[in-house]
């Protein structure tokens, strides 16, 4: 296994594995319009600090650029990533009605 250097290990309450279906709070296309809300994706890569999630629809960076490969990277302890069905205490639950 590879050696990783860090001051302290990241504290995470979630463990992601490649192939997991997750929901991400991000900018994406819905009905031809750009919107911000929860979108389902699949975990395609995981390391000690980051998780890569790929989507079927177009996703955007916060500065407006569309991501051509449909993959966004998040810290493993990000409040903007959750397993489907998690509503309380993760991300911005007041926007789940947009999903």
Buried (B, 14 or more C-beta within 10 A) or exposed (E): EEEEEEEEEEEBEBEBEEEBEBBBBBBBBBEEEEBBBBBBBBBBEBEEBBBBBBBEEBBBEEEEEEBEEBBBEBEBEBEBBBEEEBEEEBBEBEEBEEE
